[in-house]
């Protein structure tokens, strides 16, 4: 299924259901992620038997605002190169050592939790977080190992699905802006922002789409940190083309409750090129070469810029063309949706 995938989110939803047949869970969520920020672009509507609709937002807030040093945070798993992890296993059964467990699991009646990162070509393309209540036993080592074994297939499938969508301009061209209160509610919105919202799916009726919530909470988290993470995601639209969603905190003198501005606009060439190259599985060096090629540099100029030989450049170009499935520089530019 992952070798010939449907739409990326459809693939994630189907994999989630198949995993559930082998490793039962009471609730949770799976999502497509932007590999740069590791924030969700689309979230599955997995049936949740554990809590209220606001549970998803509670997990996102815990992860981005407070979860940096917590057990099995996704950023910590990424740093360690971990693919899957169970909370009970990681804590040796003492799950109360996790702040997330104390603040969210216990109030919502959640027991153990299993997390997975689906990587391909060195990037995280999808993630999952599933939980069990007291009616099911804790996740076992064999179950965590099995989920880890299918993660690379899911990552490859999502990357393939995203790369196969046509790179076409999207109809709505004007940026829109939302202003969110500290609690995530919408205080103001431009008309264009409301039209953009109509193109995005929400995990639950009445809730803001996942990209909006995640970038807003990440922007709030960045306000108190010396090293900020990207508060932005690039979302592939249903008919092709990409939407950029990014956010920042609005600073007003004497206003203790920080509001967040969220901007929705078509992703431009500079935003898209690194993502499109990653979708085709190019190495870091191949991405450098490809970016210079589509910018118009000759082989000699690329060699001089990267301080490598012309022969090495040609080898990289052959590999790039093979991975993207093209035979010339104009075809490469067209395949990446960058042709004028």
N, C-alpha and C positions, 0 to 999 in steps of 0.2 A: 504493500500500500504506500509506503514512504518512497519507494522508487518511482512510482507513478502517482503522485499525490493529487488530491483535489485542491480547492482553495485552502490557503494556509490555516485559517481558523477552523474550517470544516475538518481538516486533517487532525488538528489538535483535539477537537471535540471527539472525533472517532477514536483516536488513540486513548484518550481519557476513559472512555467507556470500556474499551477492550482491557485496559489495565485494571479497571474496577472488577472485571470478572475474575481476574487472577489474584489481585491484591485488593480485597474489599476495603472500602472506606465509606464513612457516613456523609462526608461533605468535603468541599474544597473548591479550588479553582485552578485552571490551566490557562496559559495565555501565550500569545506571540509577543516577543520582546524586541525592542530596538537594541542591537548589540553594543552601541556606543554608550548608552545610559543604563541599560539593563532594566528600563521601565517598560510596562506593558503597553502595547498598542491595541490589542484586542483581547478580551477575556471571555472564556467559555461560560455558558450558562449551566454549570453543573448543578444538579439538584442538591440542595443543602438541607440536611436533616438536623443540623446542629445549632442554628441560630437565626437571627433576624437578618434582613437585607443589608443592614449597615455593617455586618461583620466584615465584608470585603474591605471597606474603607478603614475599619479599625485595624486590620492587618497591615494595610499600606502605611497608615500613620505610624504604627509601631515599627515597621521595617525601616522607613526613611527618616523619621524624626528621632527614634530612640534605639533602633536595632543594630547599630554599628558593632557594638561589642557583645551582642547577645548570641546565644547558642544557635548555630546553624542559620545565621542571617545569610541571605543570598550573596551579599557582597563578600562576606567572610568565606563562604563556600567557593566563590569564584577565585579569591586570592589563594586558597589552598588547592585549587584544581579539583575539587570534589564534584562528583556528578550527582550522587544521591545520598541522603542522610536521614536517619530517624532520630527524633528528639529523645526518646527514652534510651536508645542505644548510645547516643553521644554523651548523655549525662549520666550513664551508668544507672539509670532508673530514677535518679533524683531530678525530675523535671522541674521542680520548684526552683532550681538554680537558674532557670530561664525567666527573665523579666516578662517576655511575651506569654509564657505559660501562666504566670501569676496574674498578669493584667488582662489577658484576653481568654485564654483557655479555661481557666477556672470559672470566671463569671458567665461564660457562654456554654458551659458544660462540655467542653472539648477535652479529650484525654491526650492521646499520642498524636504525633504529626510526622509526615514524611514529605521531604522536599526533593525536587529533581531539577537539574539544569540540562537542557538539551542543546549540546554544542555541535557545530560542524565547521570545519576549516578554521578552528581556533576561536570561533565567536559563539555567543549564546543567542539562539534564535527563538527559544521557547522555554517556559518554566512551568512547574506545577507545585502546588502545595495542597496536600490532602490530609484529612484528619479522621480520627476515630473517637467515638464516644466511649462510655464505660461498657457498652454492650459488645464491644469487640476487643480482642487482646491487643497488646502493643505490637507494633511492626517488628518483625523478626529480621535477623541478618540476611536470611535467604530472600525475603521479600524486598529488602532494600537493594540487595545485589541484583535481583531480577529486574527491578525498575531501572537500575543503572545500566543494565545490559541493553535495554531498548532505547535509551536516551539518545545515543548517537544516530540511530535510525530516524528518530523524530526530528532531531536537528537538521539532518540532511534533507528530510522531506519538506520541512518548512522552508528551508533555504531554496530548494528546488521550486516549490510552489510560488514563492515570492519572485524568483528570477524569471519565471515563465509568464507572469502577467505583463500585458503590453505597457510599455513606457510611453504613455500618451499624456498630453496636457489635460488638466482637469478644468471643468467648466467655470467654477467659481474662482475668479482671479483676484478679488479684492480681499485684503486681510480683514479679519474681524477680531474684536477684543471683548473678553469677559473680565469683570472685576469680581473677585470672590472675597467674601468675608473670612475671618480667621477660622471659622468652623466649616468652611467649604461651600457655603450657600452663595448663590449668585446675587450680587447687589446691583449690578448693571451689566448691560450687554448691548453691543451694536447690532443693527439689523443683520449685517453680514455674518456676525458670529452666530446668531440664531440659525441662519441658513446653513452654516457649516455644521452646527450641532445636529441638524436634521440628517446629515450624511453619516453620522457615527452611531454605533450600537452601544447600548448601555447594559451592564450586567444585570440590573434590576430596574423595573419600571419606576420612574420618578428620580432615579439617580443620574448624576452626570456620567458621561462616558469615561471609561478607565483612563485614556490618555490625559483628559482634563484633570481628573483627580490626582493622578500620579505626578504630573509636572508641577502642579500647584503645591502639593505637599513637599516635593523635592526642593522647590524654590524656598519654602519656609525653612526647611532643614538647612539649606545653604546659608541662610541669613545668620546662623550662629556658628558657622564653621570657617576656619581659615582656608581650608582646601575644599572648594565647591565641586560637586558632581554636576554633569549636564542636566539641567532641568528642561529637557526637550525630548521629543520622540518624533520619528518620521513614520506616518501611518499610510499604508497602501490602501487606496480607495477601491470600492467595489468594481468600478469599470476600468481600473488602471490609473496610473498617476499617483503622486504622493503628496500628502498633506503634512506640513510641519506644525507641530504644536509646541510652543515654548512659553516659559513663565518667568516672572521675577516679582520680588516683593516691592510694593509701593511704599515709599518712606515719606511719612508726614510728621512734621514736628509736633510733639505733644500727643500723638496718637499711639497709644500703647498696643492696641490690637492691629497687627499688621495685615493689610489687605494684599491680595495677589492679583496681578494682571496676567491674563493668559491670552496669548496671541495665536490665532489660527490663520495660516496662509499657505499658498502653494510652495512646496519645497523647491528652492532654486538649484542651479547646477552645482554650486559649491557645497551645498548641503547633501545633495544626492550622490555625487560621484563616488565618495568613499564607501557609501552603503552599497551602491550598485556593483562596485568592484568586489566587495566582500561577498555579495550574493553569489558571484561566480567562482568563489573559492580561491581567489588570487592570493599569493603570498604577499608579505609586506613589501618586498623588493619589486615584485610584479606590479603591485598597486602604484608604487612610485613611478615605474616606467610607463604604465598605462596612463596615469594622470598627465605626464609630460607629453605622451603621444597625442592624446586628444586635445591638448592645448596648442598643438601645431609644431612642436619641436621636431627637428630632423634626428636621424639616428646619431649623427656626430654630436649634435647639441645635447641629446640625452646622455650620451657617453661622457661628455665633458661635465655636465651638471652633476652626474652621480659619481664621477671619477672611476669609471669602469671602462673596459675595452668595447669597441664597436661589436666585436664577436659576441661578447657577453650580452650586449643589448639585443642583438639578433636572437640569441637563445631565449631570452626573456620574452621577446615579441612572439616567437613561435609558440611558446607555452601559453601566453595570454590569448592569442588567437584560438588555440585549441580549446581552452577552457570556456571561452565565450561563444565559440562556435562560429567564428568568422574567418575571412581570408585576407582582409585588407584593413587599412586604417579607416577609410570611410565607412566600411561595414561595422567596425568596432564602435565608431562614434554613433552610428545609427542604432546599433543593438543596445547601446546604453541610453538611448533616448535623448542624446545630446546634439543631434543634428539641427542645424538652424532651420 
